[in-house]
Amino acid sequence: MRLRYLGHSCVEILGRHHVLIDPDFTRPPEGGVEYICITHAHSDHIGRVMEVPMAWVVASADVCEAALKLGVSHHRLIPAEPGWKVANVEVLQGYSRVNDPIYSIMYMLFRRRLPEAGGSPLSFLIHDEVSVLHIGDAHDAPLPVSPDVLCLPWRSTPFWADRYKARLIQLAEQFGSPYVLPVHHDMPPNDADPEELRDRLEATVLDGEGWHVFDGNRLSGRVD
């Protein structure tokens, strides 16, 4: 199984199935994607979905509606709910705070506009040689799972940044994953240095360059 980070919140997994999560990539995925999983409908998670043809789109019903408005054929949409399983993709409850009034208020204060509609958030657990959990950009996710790889949304905030990052560290420790792939860290003004994690976590922190190759449940190397 191979895994890599493609920018923003986008992760590509090539194993039993070819899975792309949160398709707003800054580097294009390989061809032949089978399943696109979308955690919520903010543009930095769904924005380039139309650039990946043919794949099934797995998302909550209202996020599927957002994909439909972006031009995705309704024949490709799989409106999913927590508890569903599609191929090797397990659908879980999402915790991205897209519908939180406090989030909306703070967004308006700092960006002078209303936040985008995010829809109903989901998380995804991919079952392959290793299991990979993607929680969108949540900083709290009380899920009863123990993934081998956690895609951790490592970012800063315009206020209480140290406290926010400390909460993300607690989140990583909660799951106890042996591998952590930082995501969402490349988006100013909330960008953050993923190298910070190496001194703060016992887990192996995977970088965002190239494919990470897993053999069985262990990291066996890297391919550009």
Rosetta silent file (secondary structure, phi, psi, omega in degrees, C-alpha in Angstrom):
SEQUENCE: MRLRYLGHSCVEILGRHHVLIDPDFTRPPEGGVEYICITHAHSDHIGRVMEVPMAWVVASADVCEAALKLGVSHHRLIPAEPGWKVANVEVLQGYSRVNDPIYSIMYMLFRRRLPEAGGSPLSFLIHDEVSVLHIGDAHDAPLPVSPDVLCLPWRSTPFWADRYKARLIQLAEQFGSPYVLPVHHDMPPNDADPEELRDRLEATVLDGEGWHVFDGNRLSGRVD
SCORE:     score description
SCORE:     0.000 S_00000001
   1 L     0.000  141.579  177.805    0.000    0.000    0.000 S_00000001
   2 E  -122.366  148.283 -175.512    1.155    3.517   -0.794 S_00000001
   3 E  -142.100  137.935  174.370    0.106    6.777    0.821 S_00000001
   4 E  -153.008  158.954  178.711    0.952   10.409    0.068 S_00000001
   5 E   -97.637  133.891 -176.572   -0.065   13.975    0.852 S_00000001
   6 L  -116.542   17.280  179.093   -1.160   16.164   -2.057 S_00000001
   7 L    97.392  155.851 -174.858   -1.605   19.532   -0.336 S_00000001
   8 L    52.997 -119.804  179.636   -4.353   21.213    1.690 S_00000001
   9 L  -110.484   12.650 -170.062   -6.311   18.305    3.208 S_00000001
  10 L   -85.576  130.358  178.382   -5.885   15.928    0.279 S_00000001
  11 E  -129.878  137.110  178.773   -4.494   12.425    0.785 S_00000001
  12 E  -114.638  132.930 -179.170   -4.071    9.726   -1.873 S_00000001
  13 E  -126.153  127.153 -179.564   -4.064    6.007   -1.022 S_00000001
  14 E  -123.984  107.681 -177.591   -3.149    3.332   -3.537 S_00000001
  15 L  -157.442 -121.834  176.267   -3.720   -0.220   -2.339 S_00000001
  16 L   -57.406  -35.948  173.737   -6.712   -2.542   -2.508 S_00000001
  17 L  -136.668  159.734  178.541   -8.522    0.439   -4.002 S_00000001
  18 E   -96.894  108.348 -171.580   -7.359    3.821   -5.284 S_00000001
  19 E  -117.879  136.683  174.538   -8.814    6.343   -2.841 S_00000001
  20 E  -123.129  128.452 -178.719   -8.563   10.143   -2.807 S_00000001
  21 E  -112.229  131.196  177.269   -9.699   12.072    0.264 S_00000001
  22 L    56.323   76.702 -170.877  -10.677   15.783    0.160 S_00000001
  23 L   -78.990   66.194  165.951   -9.901   16.632   -3.485 S_00000001
  24 L  -123.558   61.010 -172.034   -8.554   20.169   -3.304 S_00000001
  25 L   -75.494  154.098  170.913   -5.017   19.087   -4.117 S_00000001
  26 L  -102.665  -12.830  171.656   -2.029   21.294   -4.947 S_00000001
  27 L  -128.812  134.961 -171.518   -0.318   18.366   -6.705 S_00000001
  28 L   -71.021  147.428  174.500   -2.400   16.131   -8.991 S_00000001
  29 L   -75.716  167.048  171.802   -3.215   12.528   -8.067 S_00000001
  30 L   -69.500  159.049  177.135   -2.378    9.594  -10.279 S_00000001
  31 L   -70.234  162.387  175.783   -4.978    8.502  -12.806 S_00000001
  32 L    87.788   20.586  176.643   -7.466    5.760  -12.075 S_00000001
  33 L   -61.069  132.739 -179.508   -8.932    7.017   -8.786 S_00000001
  34 L   -96.248  -39.952 -176.356  -11.847    4.749   -7.817 S_00000001
  35 E  -132.949  131.842  172.713  -13.303    6.512   -4.772 S_00000001
  36 E  -110.627  121.831  178.456  -13.278   10.165   -3.725 S_00000001
  37 E  -107.067  131.645 -177.138  -14.135   10.732   -0.060 S_00000001
  38 L  -122.837  119.844 -176.270  -15.106   14.252    1.021 S_00000001
  39 L   -73.776  -35.555  175.029  -15.170   15.152    4.710 S_00000001
  40 L  -164.666  177.744 -164.879  -17.156   18.373    4.213 S_00000001
  41 L   -97.564   10.613  174.352  -18.043   20.946    1.567 S_00000001
  42 L   -63.704  147.822 -172.264  -15.584   23.785    2.197 S_00000001
  43 H   -61.723  -28.240  179.458  -13.734   24.635   -1.003 S_00000001
  44 H   -78.490    6.210  175.297  -10.348   23.631    0.425 S_00000001
  45 H  -122.641  -22.386 -174.799  -11.743   20.091    0.761 S_00000001
  46 H  -123.766   -8.824 -162.806  -13.943   19.715   -2.324 S_00000001
  47 L   -54.559  -31.988 -175.208  -12.726   22.402   -4.725 S_00000001
  48 L  -112.434   25.453 -176.873  -11.113   20.270   -7.459 S_00000001
  49 H   -59.857  -32.200 -178.470  -13.469   17.298   -7.407 S_00000001
  50 H   -71.600  -12.894 -179.890  -14.419   17.857  -11.053 S_00000001
  51 H   -85.459   -1.242  178.752  -10.790   17.343  -12.094 S_00000001
  52 L  -117.243   91.718 -173.055  -10.941   13.682  -11.071 S_00000001
  53 L   -76.499  157.406  168.608  -13.277   11.999  -13.577 S_00000001
  54 L    78.729  -29.940 -173.390  -15.139    8.712  -13.272 S_00000001
  55 L   -67.042  149.726  170.216  -14.535    8.022   -9.561 S_00000001
  56 E   -69.555  142.166  179.209  -17.375    7.387   -7.131 S_00000001
  57 E  -109.986  117.911 -178.207  -17.888   10.281   -4.700 S_00000001
  58 E  -107.979  117.994 -177.895  -18.576    9.257   -1.093 S_00000001
  59 E  -163.351  170.311  174.900  -19.881   12.042    1.150 S_00000001
  60 L   -65.727  163.932 -172.871  -22.868   12.999    3.270 S_00000001
  61 H   -58.793  -43.670 -177.635  -26.072   13.774    1.363 S_00000001
  62 H   -74.439  -27.611  174.352  -25.749   17.566    1.514 S_00000001
  63 H   -72.683  -34.502  172.505  -22.067   17.444    0.549 S_00000001
  64 H   -60.251  -38.709  176.867  -23.082   15.267   -2.417 S_00000001
  65 H   -62.216  -38.908  177.298  -25.484   18.072   -3.346 S_00000001
  66 H   -64.425  -40.155  177.367  -22.559   20.498   -3.260 S_00000001
  67 H   -64.895  -37.655  177.377  -20.574   18.185   -5.547 S_00000001
  68 H   -61.188  -41.404  178.887  -23.558   18.011   -7.889 S_00000001
  69 H   -67.041  -25.058  176.597  -23.591   21.826   -8.114 S_00000001
  70 L   -81.584   -6.356  175.418  -19.902   21.720   -9.020 S_00000001
  71 L   113.406    0.463  178.939  -20.751   19.512  -11.987 S_00000001
  72 L   -71.763  132.307  179.381  -20.326   15.955  -10.701 S_00000001
  73 L   -62.776  140.388  180.000  -22.864   13.601  -12.294 S_00000001
  74 H   -64.711  -20.569  178.137  -25.494   12.317   -9.887 S_00000001
  75 H   -67.261  -20.550 -177.621  -24.697    8.800  -11.149 S_00000001
  76 H   -93.182   -7.740 -170.837  -21.300    9.049   -9.397 S_00000001
  77 E   -88.875  135.061  174.857  -22.607   10.190   -6.015 S_00000001
  78 E  -121.223   92.736  177.470  -22.878    7.908   -2.979 S_00000001
  79 E   -67.728  113.284 -171.399  -24.715    9.786   -0.188 S_00000001
  80 L  -113.759  161.958  177.780  -23.292    8.056    2.872 S_00000001
  81 L  -133.276  157.055  175.822  -23.915    8.033    6.607 S_00000001
  82 L   -54.381  136.190 -177.578  -21.807    7.024    9.604 S_00000001
  83 L   103.024  -15.844  178.397  -21.778    3.242    9.896 S_00000001
  84 L   -77.831  159.180  170.718  -21.690    2.617    6.160 S_00000001
  85 E  -134.632  127.810  179.152  -18.878    0.798    4.400 S_00000001
  86 E  -121.929  112.436 -173.323  -18.066    1.361    0.725 S_00000001
  87 L    54.347 -123.644  179.385  -15.382   -1.018   -0.596 S_00000001
  88 L  -100.451   20.152 -179.938  -12.583   -0.642    1.983 S_00000001
  89 E  -103.116  116.233  175.150  -13.806    2.784    3.142 S_00000001
  90 E   -95.706  127.618 -177.853  -15.538    2.882    6.527 S_00000001
  91 E   -92.501  128.113 -177.584  -17.698    5.970    7.022 S_00000001
  92 E  -124.368  167.209  175.556  -17.569    7.511   10.504 S_00000001
  93 E   -59.258  140.608  177.103  -19.050   10.488   12.294 S_00000001
  94 L  -101.453  153.880 -176.848  -17.415   13.772   11.338 S_00000001
  95 L  -133.412   12.015  172.364  -16.323   16.518   13.710 S_00000001
  96 L   -60.651  133.296 -168.753  -15.143   19.360   11.480 S_00000001
  97 L   -86.810   53.847 -175.083  -16.779   22.390   13.111 S_00000001
  98 L   -75.043  -22.658 -177.326  -18.487   23.629    9.974 S_00000001
  99 L  -114.038   17.741 -178.265  -21.847   24.254   11.646 S_00000001
 100 L   -83.707  123.494  179.655  -20.576   25.602   14.960 S_00000001
 101 H   -58.260  -36.046  179.316  -21.922   29.133   15.739 S_00000001
 102 H   -64.672  -41.838  176.371  -18.679   30.043   17.533 S_00000001
 103 H   -58.705  -44.370 -178.588  -16.688   29.057   14.437 S_00000001
 104 H   -63.354  -42.264 -179.689  -18.971   31.226   12.282 S_00000001
 105 H   -63.925  -48.115 -178.990  -18.629   34.236   14.595 S_00000001
 106 H   -65.155  -36.608  177.576  -14.832   33.997   14.760 S_00000001
 107 H   -61.387  -45.641 -179.965  -14.644   33.502   10.990 S_00000001
 108 H   -65.613  -36.627 -179.769  -16.651   36.678   10.392 S_00000001
 109 H   -64.222  -42.084 -173.877  -14.533   38.633   12.872 S_00000001
 110 H   -92.072  -24.912 -176.096  -11.238   37.713   11.244 S_00000001
 111 H  -115.433   -3.743  174.429  -12.232   37.373    7.574 S_00000001
 112 L    60.610   30.184  175.202  -15.062   39.894    7.322 S_00000001
 113 L  -157.807  163.038  177.503  -17.383   37.493    5.537 S_00000001
 114 L   -71.892  145.488  176.100  -19.653   34.555    6.237 S_00000001
 115 L   -70.943  157.086  175.283  -18.046   31.098    6.104 S_00000001
 116 L   -64.865  153.676  172.559  -18.927   28.728    3.281 S_00000001
 117 L   -68.275  129.749 -175.553  -21.625   26.151    3.901 S_00000001
 118 L  -102.309  -15.001 -177.622  -19.855   22.994    5.007 S_00000001
 119 L    73.603 -168.049  179.983  -22.662   20.474    5.034 S_00000001
 120 L   -87.712  118.552 -174.492  -22.731   17.477    7.362 S_00000001
 121 L   -76.425  152.580  174.368  -19.162   16.394    8.141 S_00000001
 122 E  -133.093  160.732  167.144  -17.845   12.851    7.986 S_00000001
 123 E  -115.974  160.991 -178.596  -14.638   11.041    8.869 S_00000001
 124 E  -135.429  134.088  174.956  -13.202    8.133    6.893 S_00000001
 125 E  -116.010  114.566 -178.735  -11.251    5.060    7.969 S_00000001
 126 E   -93.930  125.581 -179.169   -9.533    3.291    5.077 S_00000001
 127 E  -100.534  115.981 -179.905   -8.827   -0.399    5.690 S_00000001
 128 L  -149.382 -152.322  176.946   -5.774   -1.685    3.822 S_00000001
 129 L   -56.985  -34.943  165.053   -2.368   -3.090    4.786 S_00000001
 130 L  -124.228  156.234  176.703   -2.503   -0.287    7.299 S_00000001
 131 E   -93.617  140.119 -175.535   -5.628    1.584    8.385 S_00000001
 132 E  -125.040  123.974  179.349   -5.742    5.322    7.648 S_00000001
 133 E  -106.987  128.546  175.056   -8.034    7.758    9.486 S_00000001
 134 E  -121.380  124.028 -175.287   -8.936   11.139    7.979 S_00000001
 135 L  -113.892   19.556 -177.392  -10.984   13.504   10.173 S_00000001
 136 L    68.768 -131.280  176.916  -11.088   16.542    7.898 S_00000001
 137 L  -114.739   31.541  179.568   -9.965   19.590    9.835 S_00000001
 138 L   -70.213  146.787  171.537  -11.443   18.574   13.197 S_00000001
 139 L  -111.123    5.988  176.098   -9.538   19.270   16.404 S_00000001
 140 L  -147.203  127.628 -176.826  -11.777   16.964   18.409 S_00000001
 141 L  -152.090   84.052 -177.540  -12.858   13.514   17.244 S_00000001
 142 L   -76.274   68.565 -178.679  -14.120   11.087   19.931 S_00000001
 143 L  -102.474  134.958 -178.037  -14.033    8.049   17.662 S_00000001
 144 L   -85.081   57.826 -178.646  -13.494    4.543   19.138 S_00000001
 145 L  -130.259  159.716  179.407  -10.885    3.513   16.563 S_00000001
 146 L  -130.693   79.550 -176.772   -7.130    2.871   16.607 S_00000001
 147 L   -72.747  153.270  173.705   -5.789    3.678   13.134 S_00000001
 148 L   -73.545  -35.473  179.277   -2.261    2.859   12.049 S_00000001
 149 E  -125.335  126.814  174.239   -1.994    6.240   10.309 S_00000001
 150 E  -106.652  123.700  171.273   -3.677    9.423   11.512 S_00000001
 151 E   -84.467  103.910 -171.145   -4.039   12.288    9.043 S_00000001
 152 E   -98.561  120.187  179.103   -3.646   15.128   11.542 S_00000001
 153 E   -74.568   87.527 -175.264   -4.892   18.616   10.549 S_00000001
 154 L   -89.132  113.441 -178.679   -1.877   20.527   11.834 S_00000001
 155 L  -156.010  170.650  178.174   -2.451   24.260   11.627 S_00000001
 156 L  -102.786  179.597  174.549   -2.358   27.461   13.590 S_00000001
 157 L  -137.598  158.402  179.480   -5.114   29.893   14.551 S_00000001
 158 L   -72.980   -6.110  179.848   -5.205   33.695   14.727 S_00000001
 159 L  -146.364  143.296  177.744   -5.850   33.437   18.472 S_00000001
 160 L    50.975   44.293 -174.980   -4.672   31.025   21.206 S_00000001
 161 H   -62.195  -40.857 -179.385   -2.507   29.196   18.673 S_00000001
 162 H   -64.138  -39.986  178.545   -0.425   27.384   21.296 S_00000001
 163 H   -66.127  -39.324  179.881   -3.538   26.109   23.045 S_00000001
 164 H   -64.322  -45.651  179.666   -5.011   24.965   19.733 S_00000001
 165 H   -65.097  -35.897  177.269   -1.852   23.069   18.775 S_00000001
 166 H   -62.973  -35.520  177.051   -1.714   21.484   22.230 S_00000001
 167 H   -66.584  -37.532  177.726   -5.245   20.188   21.631 S_00000001
 168 H   -66.296  -36.640  175.608   -4.132   18.658   18.325 S_00000001
 169 H   -62.990  -43.264  176.991   -1.263   16.915   20.114 S_00000001
 170 H   -60.752  -38.406  178.722   -3.770   15.515   22.610 S_00000001
 171 H   -62.356  -45.172  178.549   -5.891   14.341   19.689 S_00000001
 172 H   -62.689  -42.164  179.639   -2.951   12.473   18.159 S_00000001
 173 H   -66.881  -32.716  177.776   -2.115   10.902   21.517 S_00000001
 174 H   -58.083  -44.275 -177.506   -5.775    9.898   21.946 S_00000001
 175 H   -80.077  -25.819  177.108   -5.625    7.708   18.837 S_00000001
 176 L    63.258   29.026 -178.342   -2.144    6.381   19.613 S_00000001
 177 L   -69.639  137.627  177.419   -1.341    5.862   15.939 S_00000001
 178 L   -70.125  -18.837  179.125    2.224    4.723   15.215 S_00000001
 179 E  -130.588  138.966  177.095    2.277    7.001   12.152 S_00000001
 180 E  -126.379  128.268  174.750    1.015   10.569   11.733 S_00000001
 181 E  -109.098  108.595  178.873    0.654   12.330    8.384 S_00000001
 182 E   -68.404  134.593  175.550    0.273   16.110    8.877 S_00000001
 183 E  -131.088  168.421  172.776   -2.309   17.695    6.569 S_00000001
 184 L    66.036   17.111 -174.935   -3.896   21.134    6.202 S_00000001
 185 L   -96.238    0.967 -171.594   -0.684   22.871    7.291 S_00000001
 186 L  -112.693   30.905 -174.183   -0.027   24.738    4.026 S_00000001
 187 L  -123.942   92.791  175.748   -2.865   27.266    4.029 S_00000001
 188 L   -58.155  147.209    5.462   -2.013   30.853    5.063 S_00000001
 189 L   -89.488    8.435 -177.315   -2.826   32.583    7.319 S_00000001
 190 L  -101.705   19.595 -178.171   -3.307   29.417    9.409 S_00000001
 191 L   -68.405  154.968 -178.798   -0.252   27.577    8.081 S_00000001
 192 L  -147.246  156.781 -178.363    2.023   25.724   10.500 S_00000001
 193 L   -87.318  114.456 -179.813    5.330   23.887   10.321 S_00000001
 194 H   -66.414  -17.252  177.909    4.764   20.107   10.413 S_00000001
 195 H   -64.150  -22.511  176.705    8.349   19.651   11.603 S_00000001
 196 H   -56.779  -30.220 -174.189    7.141   20.867   15.015 S_00000001
 197 H   -69.388  -25.722 -174.795    5.426   17.517   15.457 S_00000001
 198 H   -63.440  -31.459  179.320    8.636   15.492   15.452 S_00000001
 199 H   -91.744   -4.048 -173.958    9.605   16.764   18.902 S_00000001
 200 L  -114.921   -9.209 -178.888    6.077   16.570   20.295 S_00000001
 201 L  -126.698  146.279  172.625    4.897   13.098   19.294 S_00000001
 202 L   -79.035  -20.664 -179.555    6.225    9.596   19.857 S_00000001
 203 L   -66.735  156.891  171.041    4.688    8.556   16.544 S_00000001
 204 E   -75.280  123.283 -179.460    6.666    8.519   13.307 S_00000001
 205 E   -93.211  120.452 -178.502    5.775   11.724   11.489 S_00000001
 206 L   -86.319  136.164  179.224    5.465   11.219    7.731 S_00000001
 207 L   -83.461  172.929 -174.934    6.559   14.070    5.497 S_00000001
 208 L   -95.962   16.685 -177.408    4.560   15.444    2.598 S_00000001
 209 L  -109.411  115.663  173.989    7.023   14.563   -0.148 S_00000001
 210 L    77.725 -178.008 -178.522    6.403   11.481   -2.281 S_00000001
 211 E   -83.454  139.660  168.491    4.788    8.121   -1.539 S_00000001
 212 E  -102.196  125.259 -172.806    5.145    6.336    1.786 S_00000001
 213 E  -104.350  129.930  179.704    5.157    2.587    1.134 S_00000001
 214 E  -115.416  134.954  176.506    3.775    0.101    3.674 S_00000001
 215 E  -121.086  115.365 -169.575    4.439   -3.628    3.651 S_00000001
 216 L    67.959 -131.512  179.134    2.166   -5.422    6.062 S_00000001
 217 L  -108.029   22.194 -177.420    1.618   -2.952    8.885 S_00000001
 218 E  -124.246  146.467  173.992    5.079   -1.377    8.732 S_00000001
 219 E   -70.229  123.421 -176.502    6.575    1.471    6.787 S_00000001
 220 E  -109.911  -11.199  179.175    9.037   -0.054    4.334 S_00000001
 221 E   163.962 -170.082 -178.703   10.277    2.941    2.347 S_00000001
 222 E  -137.401  146.098  178.171    9.506    5.935    0.207 S_00000001
 223 E  -130.279  131.471  179.529    9.047    6.491   -3.516 S_00000001
 224 L   -72.773    0.000    0.000    9.097    9.914   -5.186 S_00000001
